[in-house]
Amino acid sequence: MHPSPSGLSLPGPSRRALLRGIGGAAALGAAVPLLSACGGNTAAGDAKTVTLGSNASDAVPKKAFADIYAAYKTKSGITVDVNTKDHNTFQEQINSYLQGTPDDVFTWFAGYRMQFFAAKKLATPIDEVWQTIGGNFPDAMKALSKGQDDKYYFVPLYTYPWALFYRKSVFRQHGYQVPTTWDQLVALCKQMKKDGLIPIAFGDKDAWPAMGTFDQINFRLNGYDFHVQLMAGKASWTDAKVKAAFDHWAELLPYHQDGAVGRTWQDAAQTLVSKKAGMYLLGSFVAQQFTDKADLDDLDFFAFPEINPAYGQDTVEAPTDGFMLSKAPKNKAGALKLLEYLGTPDAEQIYLKSDSSVVAASSKADTSSYTALQKKAYDMISGAKSLTQFMDRDSRPDFTSTVMQPSLQNFVRDPKGADGLLSSIERQKKTIFTSS
């Protein structure tokens, strides 16, 4: 498979346009396995009902999506019958879900992950939808929404950056400065530890957050192109560049919250809310955990520091979430109409009203009501030389779920075993990437 456009380097104007919305949205990892279509109370092919499989199980995105579907019913008379599954379960089971009897429409991710299922004929092209909505999106978003056959399979809704989040009041209280280099980051962690703080909040119970840590260190050290090659199975996990990335991670790991493999990202976020942790590396959806306005107003973030001056801070991880049409929708006409609506600035505005942690994917969305955090996120994404989509979206889903997730958890438990771990990853990668 060629490198996914989810990792493509966006030219200036496209990047800027892409940015006309951003915020910090829910990190939706999606998949629905044994999860069958909702349809229990829906007649097959009911013209007034479209079924939708959703991974938006967290409270904030769940409500935001529900608001969109309610507005669509008022506008069209069509009911969206939503089948919500736990975010991680959805992701783990999506392959079997899509091969079974999936809902008409399902939530998913842009880029390589979308292309993977499109190539397997587990999704329906939606070029006719894009004839209607194309003018709402910059070229960068159009590229992220196409399969390898150059047909459209995806309608993007929002995007958000990964960064190091912190409390402004905590930094003021202790006189901390935002680090821009690796050495400054390590020195700050040491000082936070002395000051009685957990330097970096961390929860990897769901096995995906650690992938974000690796991505940041890898593309800061080895560059965007190497990230793309590694995720596409073309570079070796035993390459000295990968070993160097794990060596850097091992240096930082003692400053991470202990017991991470047994803690959810939400619980880790609460240590930042309660000011017990100094920083937290995550997507801007972390803002969903800040339910008190004063706490939210105190939240800020900065880009992961430079490691290799050759690459500086030029790459930003900015996953993009949206919708796809399943292989054989029972109500195809209704599903296509729904997808057209989901590709409008109106639908995005409704979502962003409930979830200010993300920014809109559309270049026509109204950004006037963006919070300071959303504006900063927008600027970070628009100013990036290259945008990635996150390890589990920039690579094969079977590789990231069965090999990388458990491997990185093993590393977090025992960083001394990195060499053997990387050899094992490379062996399994060869098997998976040479299979169909």
HELIX and SHEET records of a PDB file:
HELIX    1   1 PRO A    5  GLY A    7  5                                   3    
HELIX    2   2 GLY A   12  LEU A   18  1                                   7    
HELIX    3   3 ALA A   59  SER A   76  1                                  18    
HELIX    4   4 HIS A   87  GLN A   99  1                                  13    
HELIX    5   5 TYR A  112  ALA A  119  1                                   8    
HELIX    6   6 ASP A  127  ILE A  133  1                                   7    
HELIX    7   7 GLY A  134  ASN A  136  5                                   3    
HELIX    8   8 ASP A  139  LEU A  144  1                                   6    
HELIX    9   9 LYS A  168  HIS A  174  1                                   7    
HELIX   10  10 TRP A  182  LYS A  194  1                                  13    
HELIX   11  11 PRO A  209  ASN A  222  1                                  14    
HELIX   12  12 TYR A  224  MET A  231  1                                   8    
HELIX   13  13 ALA A  240  LEU A  252  1                                  13    
HELIX   14  14 LEU A  253  TYR A  255  5                                   3    
HELIX   15  15 ALA A  260  GLY A  262  5                                   3    
HELIX   16  16 TRP A  265  VAL A  273  1                                   9    
HELIX   17  17 SER A  284  GLN A  289  5                                   6    
HELIX   18  18 LYS A  293  ASP A  297  1                                   5    
HELIX   19  19 LYS A  332  LEU A  342  1                                  11    
HELIX   20  20 PRO A  345  SER A  354  1                                  10    
HELIX   21  21 ALA A  372  SER A  382  1                                  11    
HELIX   22  22 MET A  391  ASP A  394  1                                   4    
HELIX   23  23 PRO A  397  PHE A  399  1                                   3    
HELIX   24  24 THR A  400  MET A  404  3                                   5    
HELIX   25  25 GLN A  405  ARG A  413  1                                   9    
HELIX   26  26 PRO A  415  GLY A  417  5                                   3    
HELIX   27  27 ALA A  418  PHE A  433  1                                  16    
SHEET    1   A 6 THR A  79  THR A  84  0                                        
SHEET    2   A 6 THR A  49  SER A  54  1                                        
SHEET    3   A 6 VAL A 105  PHE A 109  1                                        
SHEET    4   A 6 THR A 320  LEU A 325 -1                                        
SHEET    5   A 6 VAL A 155  THR A 159 -1                                        
SHEET    6   A 6 VAL A 359  ALA A 360 -1                                        
SHEET    1   B 4 ILE A 198  ALA A 201  0                                        
SHEET    2   B 4 ALA A 277  GLY A 283  1                                        
SHEET    3   B 4 TRP A 162  ARG A 167 -1                                        
SHEET    4   B 4 LEU A 299  PHE A 302 -1                                        
SHEET    1   C 2 THR A 315  GLU A 317  0                                        
SHEET    2   C 2 SER A 386  THR A 388  1                                        
END                                                                             
